């Protein structure tokens, strides 16, 4: 591959290129058929690594999310735990409101003191509305105030078709979300809280001598599935947010409004099978890892490591990895002082003639300016180049 520089002040580096084999011998991808047509009104399939969508059917339509709401409830709790404002062994006093919560329950009793950890299991595994209300009240004082916190996080994550009025997912005219927003939320939860996400793969939890099984039957059906959450109300229909990982590739599917528990499972499985059959996800460059070095003038060091600030992930049709090519363009006259994180170039990843990713290439360390003698010598050398 021949690299073309955009100006004389740019150095170009080929990072990886098309196969050196002839075009006829290059890896051939299989044709990608149209995605499966499902019976539900709204569904989505997202690649976890890149955030790209593989399937999208009315995914921005706001709908009753039912117990998919509890993913955000858990997100808020996990945020409090990570910030150190809450501990797993903190005891929560169960209010009468929590005890009286209708629908699916963990079966806590009014006046009980239950640990945050047990309430999380009761909410995630047993889909306990009572556990959801108890956690909300413990964190924010009232469920209404907690809902306001939920909405703040939704806004931060860019969930534009979402508004919460309660922590459990009970029907309300102003309580809604979308399949796309739910996928965004699931992705953020897994990214930010991998240590807590493991709770979603637990299949059974016993509280108050009552053993209840995880309502996500995908955990038994597909060994690659490790979450996330079911939901049902008469208004919402049967909903399911699923996450699975096969050979390092994680996919997130959300189905909303299926007409039966089996339908949401079959549809979720169809989405996952389609994604894994026809697409690949790759992390090409890890954040903070050196991918190139560049010459530094007038600094205490003569070279600097270059990398990217966030992981570079791509979603491509299967069997196309060898057809990727990438290059970076770096200013040929980099002078100290240089600050860590300072943009010094641009990375471009392409498949055929399509640009998949463009990102800044940044300094991975700081370099101070050298003394006057070194600066003078480098000035002469720069002029001679």
C-alpha angles and dihedrals in degrees: 000000000000117000119215118206119216095219143002089257093065132089115205126209127188107221099181129344145196116294113280088229119102118275091254090056097047119113110281120215120220117247113270113228125208113282119265116279109232132197095238123094097229132028143142141191118205133185107233097210100052101019089232119148120238097177128019125176116167087320094156094056110116111236141165102280097196110189093351079087088076090070088069091043088056090045090058092046092048089050091054091048093049092047090054094243091116138031128210091235095050110123119234121206110227112230127208089250091056092045092051094050110135128224124028112013144189089210100236116165128233110264094022120132109222127179121248088240093056092045090052090053090046091052098041102037102028096029088230114190088192091056091048093053092045092053092046093052093046093053102037106017094242134034090238092057090046089054088056089054089050090054091050090056091045090055091048090053093048095248095159098171097052136096126163128203099170141022100236103049100250113165117272131155091239096043112094146129139171137238090248093051091047091053090050089051094049091049092051092047093053092044096049102034111032090148091060098036089077088077089074092065095055109111104199140026130183123206130164088004090298115122114206129180126223108269091219100095090183086081088070097037103049120032091204091062116096101166173271141166145303126211138188139173128146089252095045100041118208114331133184133182111195135185125189137172126206123175092340096312116114123196130188122207129184124191120185128185102017114165098231142014090254092049093057089050095048092046094047090049091049091053093049093046091051093050096048094044099052107025141054129202121205136182101218099178129016121222113264096012117125114249099167143000127228134197115257123205127208094006136120086248125045098214138034134204115241127204145137129277096223132030113276107226127177134191113210138166111273118275093023101105093101089053095061121105131186139183140177128216114208130182106256093215107058112167131190141274093073126173123215108260094025112145110244103163149348132264121210126188118191139183111202102317097333122102107225100177138010120183141159118265108219141191111266093203139021122254122198125218115266126235123279095267094054091044091052093050092047090049090058093045091050090052091051094052 
